[in-house]
């Protein structure tokens, strides 16, 4: 029995961490989702409340470069620049969340001492972190960049026109932020797949296996758009903005990782 449990843990959890050729499976996906949810509910949100930070557009402005930093940090392992297990899931969660909260705490302290809006300091700090990691990358695949820019132009144009005609009330930050982030993720995934990459996440693989690379856009449309719409319609105030922030964070972080990995190889 003990041997069976050990083999199960090795096969489903440890091997996918140390072997890049082994994809995510339903077991580690579920556990990592629980881990991320636990960190979100019991660490991130209480810390933000304790620091008396309002989750609004300024909060997003301060954190967006940091979200991209998290994605760029993770991609350093993908392009073999930094070969450390700490950049693998779930360890990367702990590192980036810790650095993010430390940056937020520092920014709030500076706001108290110098009367400088915390989001400006946070945005500067996170931009510096991002600049450091971006210095390790080179543009080796301009064709991939052009394809991704074309996809972004295509879906943003179609999406805006569709919303303008059918749901103009959804042309607002709270809806557009998470949807845009995840369509950026879909674009980066589509491009990566067309340059010989593989989708490692369970749900994404299902849609891609059935519908091809474009299936990732279908998945985002069926999952992220309804969730974002539900949050906008059913939630209010800071709680709504926090959930929107978390969804945006996931999409933008993965989009940054995928893009840098594809363009840098």
Secondary structure, DSSP 8 states (H G I E B T S, - for coil): -HHHHHHHHIIIIIHHHH-TTS---HHHHHHHHHHHHHHIIIIIHHHHHHTT---SHHHHHHHHHHHHHHHHHHHHHHTTSS--GGGSTTHHHHHHHHHHHHHHHHHHHHHHHH---HHHHHHHHHHHHHHHHHTT-----HHHHHHHHHHHHHHHHHHHHHHHHH-GGG-SHHHHHHHHHHHHHHHHHHHHHHTT----SHHHHHHHHHH-TTHHHHHHIIIIIHHHHHHHHH--HHHHHHHHHHHHHHHHHHHHHHHHHHHT-
